[in-house]
Structures are given as C-alpha cells and as structure tokens.
C-alpha cells in the first residue's frame, strides 16, 4: 500500500510539472507560476526541481532578478544538482555579472 501512495505522489508531482511546462509553452506565464508555487508547497521533497522550473519560467519572461532568486533557492534546496548551478551561471552571464557566473 505504501508503494502505491509513493507512486501517486510522484504522479501528482509529474502532472504539476507537465501542466506548468504546457502553460509556459503557450506563454501563460502567470498560471504556470501559480502551478509551480503550489507544487513547491505541496511537495517539499521536490522543492529544488520545482524552483529550478520556476527559474526557467522567469528566464523566459526576461525577469532575470526573479530567475536568480528562484535558482538560488533551488541551489539551497538541492545543492548537488549541477543543472541548477549552470542555469544560475547562465543568468549571471546574461546580466554581465561575469565573476558571479564563473563562481557558479
């Protein structure tokens, strides 16, 4: 029974991720942001992943300061995830903050 519960939890997380990505792909950024934020509250064990998706969303909207904040929080939640650090460095590079880009 507990394995079924875990599988249903992961199914819910996956649904939120796919729904957020689908909304963002058609430029419905506000609903996508709401989906990701709801997922962050509902599934704290996937906080780092969902925050990185929120960072990507902000990046698509050219909201680089918000993207940095989301990526920094994602790094804190999931410090072993190299993808998040690469994305954070990429944002710093776009902002011409090269020393921060190199550090990440």
ZAGULUM-824914 format. One record per residue: residue in one letter; x, y, z of N, C-alpha, C, O in turn; residue number from 1. Coordinates in nm, 2 decimals. Example, Ala and Ser with C-alpha at 12.3 -4.5 7.8 and 13.67 -1.06 7.14 Angstrom:
<sites>
{'A'; {1.32; -0.57; 0.78}; {1.23; -0.45; 0.78}; {1.32; -0.33; 0.78}; {1.42; -0.33; 0.85}; 1}
{'S'; {1.28; -0.22; 0.71}; {1.37; -0.11; 0.71}; {1.29; 0.00; 0.79}; {1.34; 0.11; 0.80}; 2}
</sites>
This chain:
<sites>
{'X'; {0.08; -0.12; 0.00}; {0.00; 0.00; 0.00}; {0.09; 0.13; 0.00}; {0.05; 0.22; -0.07}; 1}
{'X'; {0.20; 0.13; 0.08}; {0.28; 0.25; 0.08}; {0.35; 0.28; -0.05}; {0.37; 0.39; -0.09}; 2}
{'X'; {0.38; 0.17; -0.13}; {0.44; 0.19; -0.26}; {0.34; 0.26; -0.35}; {0.38; 0.34; -0.44}; 3}
{'X'; {0.21; 0.22; -0.34}; {0.11; 0.28; -0.43}; {0.10; 0.43; -0.39}; {0.09; 0.52; -0.48}; 4}
{'X'; {0.10; 0.46; -0.26}; {0.10; 0.60; -0.22}; {0.21; 0.68; -0.27}; {0.19; 0.79; -0.32}; 5}
{'X'; {0.33; 0.63; -0.27}; {0.45; 0.70; -0.32}; {0.44; 0.72; -0.47}; {0.47; 0.83; -0.52}; 6}
{'X'; {0.39; 0.62; -0.54}; {0.37; 0.63; -0.68}; {0.27; 0.74; -0.72}; {0.28; 0.82; -0.81}; 7}
{'X'; {0.16; 0.75; -0.64}; {0.06; 0.85; -0.66}; {0.11; 0.99; -0.63}; {0.08; 1.09; -0.70}; 8}
{'X'; {0.20; 1.00; -0.53}; {0.26; 1.13; -0.50}; {0.34; 1.17; -0.62}; {0.33; 1.29; -0.66}; 9}
{'X'; {0.43; 1.08; -0.67}; {0.51; 1.12; -0.79}; {0.43; 1.15; -0.91}; {0.47; 1.23; -0.99}; 10}
{'X'; {0.32; 1.08; -0.93}; {0.23; 1.11; -1.04}; {0.18; 1.25; -1.03}; {0.17; 1.32; -1.13}; 11}
{'X'; {0.14; 1.29; -0.91}; {0.09; 1.43; -0.89}; {0.20; 1.53; -0.92}; {0.17; 1.63; -0.98}; 12}
{'X'; {0.32; 1.51; -0.87}; {0.43; 1.60; -0.90}; {0.45; 1.61; -1.05}; {0.46; 1.72; -1.10}; 13}
{'X'; {0.46; 1.49; -1.11}; {0.48; 1.49; -1.26}; {0.37; 1.57; -1.33}; {0.40; 1.64; -1.43}; 14}
{'X'; {0.24; 1.55; -1.29}; {0.13; 1.62; -1.35}; {0.15; 1.77; -1.34}; {0.13; 1.85; -1.43}; 15}
{'X'; {0.19; 1.82; -1.22}; {0.21; 1.96; -1.20}; {0.32; 2.01; -1.29}; {0.31; 2.12; -1.34}; 16}
{'X'; {0.43; 1.94; -1.30}; {0.55; 1.98; -1.38}; {0.50; 1.99; -1.52}; {0.53; 2.09; -1.59}; 17}
{'X'; {0.43; 1.89; -1.57}; {0.39; 1.89; -1.71}; {0.29; 2.00; -1.74}; {0.29; 2.06; -1.85}; 18}
{'X'; {0.20; 2.02; -1.65}; {0.10; 2.13; -1.66}; {0.17; 2.27; -1.67}; {0.14; 2.35; -1.75}; 19}
{'X'; {0.26; 2.29; -1.58}; {0.34; 2.41; -1.58}; {0.41; 2.44; -1.71}; {0.41; 2.55; -1.76}; 20}
{'X'; {0.48; 2.33; -1.75}; {0.55; 2.34; -1.88}; {0.46; 2.37; -2.00}; {0.49; 2.45; -2.09}; 21}
{'X'; {0.34; 2.30; -2.00}; {0.24; 2.32; -2.11}; {0.19; 2.47; -2.11}; {0.18; 2.53; -2.21}; 22}
{'X'; {0.16; 2.52; -1.99}; {0.12; 2.66; -1.98}; {0.22; 2.76; -2.02}; {0.20; 2.85; -2.09}; 23}
{'X'; {0.35; 2.73; -1.98}; {0.46; 2.82; -2.02}; {0.48; 2.82; -2.17}; {0.52; 2.92; -2.23}; 24}
{'X'; {0.46; 2.70; -2.23}; {0.49; 2.69; -2.37}; {0.40; 2.77; -2.46}; {0.43; 2.81; -2.57}; 25}
{'X'; {0.28; 2.80; -2.40}; {0.18; 2.89; -2.48}; {0.18; 3.03; -2.41}; {0.08; 3.10; -2.43}; 26}
{'X'; {0.29; 3.06; -2.34}; {0.31; 3.19; -2.28}; {0.20; 3.23; -2.18}; {0.17; 3.35; -2.16}; 27}
{'X'; {0.15; 3.13; -2.11}; {0.06; 3.16; -2.00}; {0.14; 3.15; -1.87}; {0.13; 3.06; -1.79}; 28}
{'X'; {0.22; 3.26; -1.86}; {0.32; 3.26; -1.75}; {0.26; 3.27; -1.61}; {0.31; 3.20; -1.52}; 29}
{'X'; {0.16; 3.35; -1.59}; {0.11; 3.36; -1.45}; {0.04; 3.23; -1.40}; {0.07; 3.19; -1.29}; 30}
{'X'; {-0.04; 3.16; -1.49}; {-0.09; 3.03; -1.44}; {0.02; 2.93; -1.42}; {0.01; 2.85; -1.33}; 31}
{'X'; {0.13; 2.93; -1.50}; {0.24; 2.84; -1.48}; {0.31; 2.87; -1.35}; {0.34; 2.77; -1.28}; 32}
{'X'; {0.33; 2.99; -1.32}; {0.40; 3.03; -1.20}; {0.31; 2.98; -1.08}; {0.37; 2.93; -0.98}; 33}
{'X'; {0.18; 3.00; -1.09}; {0.09; 2.95; -0.98}; {0.10; 2.80; -0.96}; {0.10; 2.75; -0.85}; 34}
{'X'; {0.11; 2.73; -1.07}; {0.12; 2.58; -1.06}; {0.25; 2.54; -0.99}; {0.25; 2.46; -0.90}; 35}
{'X'; {0.36; 2.60; -1.04}; {0.49; 2.57; -0.97}; {0.49; 2.60; -0.83}; {0.54; 2.53; -0.74}; 36}
{'X'; {0.44; 2.72; -0.79}; {0.44; 2.76; -0.65}; {0.35; 2.67; -0.56}; {0.38; 2.64; -0.45}; 37}
{'X'; {0.24; 2.62; -0.62}; {0.15; 2.53; -0.55}; {0.23; 2.40; -0.53}; {0.22; 2.34; -0.42}; 38}
{'X'; {0.30; 2.35; -0.63}; {0.37; 2.23; -0.62}; {0.48; 2.24; -0.52}; {0.51; 2.14; -0.45}; 39}
{'X'; {0.55; 2.35; -0.51}; {0.65; 2.37; -0.41}; {0.60; 2.36; -0.27}; {0.66; 2.30; -0.18}; 40}
{'X'; {0.48; 2.41; -0.25}; {0.42; 2.40; -0.11}; {0.37; 2.26; -0.09}; {0.38; 2.20; 0.02}; 41}
{'X'; {0.32; 2.19; -0.19}; {0.26; 2.06; -0.17}; {0.36; 1.95; -0.16}; {0.34; 1.85; -0.09}; 42}
{'X'; {0.47; 1.96; -0.23}; {0.57; 1.86; -0.24}; {0.71; 1.91; -0.20}; {0.79; 1.93; -0.29}; 43}
{'X'; {0.74; 1.94; -0.07}; {0.86; 2.00; -0.04}; {0.99; 1.91; -0.07}; {1.10; 1.96; -0.09}; 44}
{'X'; {0.97; 1.78; -0.09}; {1.08; 1.70; -0.12}; {1.12; 1.72; -0.27}; {1.23; 1.67; -0.31}; 45}
{'X'; {1.04; 1.79; -0.35}; {1.08; 1.82; -0.49}; {1.10; 1.97; -0.51}; {1.10; 2.02; -0.62}; 46}
{'X'; {1.12; 2.04; -0.40}; {1.13; 2.19; -0.40}; {1.24; 2.23; -0.49}; {1.22; 2.33; -0.57}; 47}
{'X'; {1.36; 2.17; -0.49}; {1.47; 2.22; -0.57}; {1.43; 2.21; -0.72}; {1.46; 2.30; -0.80}; 48}
{'X'; {1.37; 2.10; -0.76}; {1.34; 2.08; -0.90}; {1.23; 2.18; -0.94}; {1.24; 2.25; -1.05}; 49}
{'X'; {1.13; 2.20; -0.86}; {1.02; 2.29; -0.89}; {1.07; 2.44; -0.89}; {1.03; 2.52; -0.98}; 50}
{'X'; {1.16; 2.47; -0.80}; {1.22; 2.61; -0.80}; {1.30; 2.63; -0.93}; {1.30; 2.74; -0.98}; 51}
{'X'; {1.37; 2.53; -0.98}; {1.45; 2.54; -1.10}; {1.36; 2.56; -1.22}; {1.39; 2.64; -1.31}; 52}
{'X'; {1.25; 2.50; -1.22}; {1.15; 2.52; -1.33}; {1.09; 2.66; -1.32}; {1.07; 2.73; -1.42}; 53}
{'X'; {1.07; 2.71; -1.20}; {1.03; 2.85; -1.18}; {1.13; 2.95; -1.23}; {1.10; 3.05; -1.29}; 54}
{'X'; {1.26; 2.92; -1.21}; {1.37; 3.00; -1.26}; {1.37; 3.00; -1.41}; {1.38; 3.11; -1.47}; 55}
{'X'; {1.35; 2.89; -1.47}; {1.34; 2.88; -1.62}; {1.22; 2.96; -1.67}; {1.23; 3.03; -1.77}; 56}
{'X'; {1.11; 2.96; -1.60}; {0.99; 3.03; -1.64}; {1.03; 3.18; -1.64}; {1.00; 3.26; -1.73}; 57}
{'X'; {1.09; 3.23; -1.53}; {1.12; 3.37; -1.52}; {1.22; 3.41; -1.62}; {1.22; 3.52; -1.68}; 58}
{'X'; {1.31; 3.32; -1.65}; {1.41; 3.35; -1.76}; {1.34; 3.37; -1.89}; {1.38; 3.46; -1.97}; 59}
{'X'; {1.24; 3.28; -1.92}; {1.17; 3.30; -2.05}; {1.10; 3.43; -2.05}; {1.08; 3.49; -2.16}; 60}
{'X'; {1.06; 3.48; -1.94}; {0.99; 3.61; -1.93}; {1.08; 3.73; -1.92}; {1.04; 3.85; -1.92}; 61}
{'X'; {1.22; 3.70; -1.92}; {1.32; 3.80; -1.91}; {1.32; 3.87; -1.78}; {1.36; 3.99; -1.76}; 62}
{'X'; {1.27; 3.80; -1.68}; {1.27; 3.85; -1.54}; {1.39; 3.79; -1.47}; {1.38; 3.70; -1.39}; 63}
{'X'; {1.51; 3.85; -1.50}; {1.63; 3.78; -1.46}; {1.65; 3.79; -1.31}; {1.71; 3.70; -1.25}; 64}
{'X'; {1.61; 3.90; -1.24}; {1.63; 3.91; -1.10}; {1.55; 3.80; -1.03}; {1.60; 3.74; -0.93}; 65}
{'X'; {1.43; 3.78; -1.07}; {1.34; 3.67; -1.01}; {1.40; 3.53; -1.05}; {1.39; 3.44; -0.96}; 66}
{'X'; {1.45; 3.52; -1.16}; {1.52; 3.39; -1.20}; {1.63; 3.36; -1.11}; {1.65; 3.25; -1.06}; 67}
{'X'; {1.72; 3.46; -1.08}; {1.83; 3.44; -0.99}; {1.78; 3.40; -0.86}; {1.84; 3.30; -0.80}; 68}
{'X'; {1.68; 3.46; -0.81}; {1.63; 3.43; -0.67}; {1.58; 3.29; -0.67}; {1.60; 3.21; -0.58}; 69}
{'X'; {1.50; 3.25; -0.77}; {1.45; 3.11; -0.78}; {1.56; 3.01; -0.79}; {1.56; 2.91; -0.72}; 70}
{'X'; {1.66; 3.04; -0.87}; {1.78; 2.94; -0.88}; {1.86; 2.94; -0.75}; {1.90; 2.83; -0.72}; 71}
{'X'; {1.88; 3.05; -0.69}; {1.95; 3.05; -0.56}; {1.87; 2.96; -0.46}; {1.94; 2.88; -0.38}; 72}
{'X'; {1.74; 2.98; -0.45}; {1.66; 2.89; -0.36}; {1.67; 2.75; -0.40}; {1.68; 2.66; -0.31}; 73}
{'X'; {1.67; 2.72; -0.53}; {1.68; 2.58; -0.58}; {1.81; 2.52; -0.54}; {1.82; 2.41; -0.50}; 74}
{'X'; {1.92; 2.60; -0.55}; {2.06; 2.56; -0.51}; {2.06; 2.52; -0.36}; {2.12; 2.42; -0.32}; 75}
{'X'; {2.00; 2.60; -0.28}; {1.99; 2.58; -0.14}; {1.91; 2.45; -0.11}; {1.95; 2.37; -0.02}; 76}
{'X'; {1.81; 2.43; -0.18}; {1.72; 2.31; -0.16}; {1.78; 2.18; -0.22}; {1.76; 2.07; -0.16}; 77}
{'X'; {1.86; 2.20; -0.32}; {1.92; 2.08; -0.39}; {2.06; 2.11; -0.43}; {2.09; 2.13; -0.55}; 78}
{'X'; {2.15; 2.12; -0.33}; {2.29; 2.16; -0.36}; {2.37; 2.07; -0.45}; {2.47; 2.12; -0.50}; 79}
{'X'; {2.33; 1.95; -0.47}; {2.41; 1.86; -0.55}; {2.36; 1.86; -0.70}; {2.42; 1.79; -0.78}; 80}
{'X'; {2.26; 1.94; -0.73}; {2.21; 1.95; -0.87}; {2.29; 2.05; -0.95}; {2.28; 2.17; -0.94}; 81}
{'X'; {2.38; 2.00; -1.03}; {2.47; 2.08; -1.12}; {2.39; 2.16; -1.22}; {2.43; 2.27; -1.26}; 82}
{'X'; {2.28; 2.11; -1.27}; {2.20; 2.18; -1.37}; {2.15; 2.31; -1.32}; {2.16; 2.41; -1.39}; 83}
{'X'; {2.11; 2.32; -1.19}; {2.07; 2.45; -1.13}; {2.18; 2.55; -1.13}; {2.16; 2.67; -1.16}; 84}
{'X'; {2.30; 2.50; -1.10}; {2.42; 2.60; -1.09}; {2.45; 2.65; -1.23}; {2.49; 2.76; -1.25}; 85}
{'X'; {2.44; 2.56; -1.33}; {2.47; 2.60; -1.47}; {2.37; 2.71; -1.51}; {2.40; 2.81; -1.57}; 86}
{'X'; {2.24; 2.69; -1.48}; {2.14; 2.79; -1.52}; {2.16; 2.92; -1.44}; {2.14; 3.02; -1.50}; 87}
{'X'; {2.20; 2.91; -1.32}; {2.22; 3.03; -1.24}; {2.34; 3.11; -1.30}; {2.34; 3.23; -1.32}; 88}
{'X'; {2.45; 3.04; -1.34}; {2.56; 3.10; -1.40}; {2.52; 3.16; -1.53}; {2.58; 3.27; -1.57}; 89}
{'X'; {2.44; 3.10; -1.61}; {2.39; 3.15; -1.74}; {2.32; 3.28; -1.72}; {2.33; 3.38; -1.80}; 90}
{'X'; {2.23; 3.29; -1.62}; {2.16; 3.42; -1.59}; {2.26; 3.53; -1.55}; {2.25; 3.64; -1.60}; 91}
{'X'; {2.36; 3.49; -1.47}; {2.46; 3.59; -1.43}; {2.53; 3.64; -1.56}; {2.57; 3.76; -1.57}; 92}
{'X'; {2.56; 3.55; -1.65}; {2.63; 3.59; -1.77}; {2.54; 3.69; -1.85}; {2.59; 3.78; -1.91}; 93}
{'X'; {2.41; 3.66; -1.86}; {2.32; 3.75; -1.93}; {2.31; 3.88; -1.87}; {2.29; 3.98; -1.94}; 94}
{'X'; {2.33; 3.89; -1.74}; {2.33; 4.02; -1.67}; {2.47; 4.08; -1.67}; {2.48; 4.19; -1.60}; 95}
{'X'; {2.56; 4.02; -1.74}; {2.70; 4.08; -1.74}; {2.77; 4.07; -1.60}; {2.86; 4.16; -1.58}; 96}
{'X'; {2.73; 3.98; -1.52}; {2.79; 3.96; -1.39}; {2.89; 3.84; -1.40}; {2.86; 3.74; -1.34}; 97}
{'X'; {3.00; 3.86; -1.47}; {3.08; 3.75; -1.51}; {3.15; 3.69; -1.39}; {3.17; 3.56; -1.39}; 98}
{'X'; {3.19; 3.76; -1.29}; {3.25; 3.70; -1.17}; {3.15; 3.60; -1.10}; {3.19; 3.50; -1.06}; 99}
{'X'; {3.03; 3.64; -1.09}; {2.93; 3.56; -1.03}; {2.90; 3.43; -1.12}; {2.88; 3.32; -1.07}; 100}
{'X'; {2.90; 3.46; -1.25}; {2.88; 3.35; -1.35}; {2.99; 3.24; -1.33}; {2.97; 3.12; -1.33}; 101}
{'X'; {3.12; 3.29; -1.32}; {3.23; 3.20; -1.30}; {3.22; 3.12; -1.17}; {3.26; 3.00; -1.16}; 102}
{'X'; {3.18; 3.19; -1.07}; {3.17; 3.13; -0.94}; {3.07; 3.02; -0.93}; {3.08; 2.93; -0.84}; 103}
{'X'; {2.97; 3.03; -1.02}; {2.86; 2.93; -1.01}; {2.89; 2.82; -1.12}; {2.81; 2.73; -1.13}; 104}
</sites>
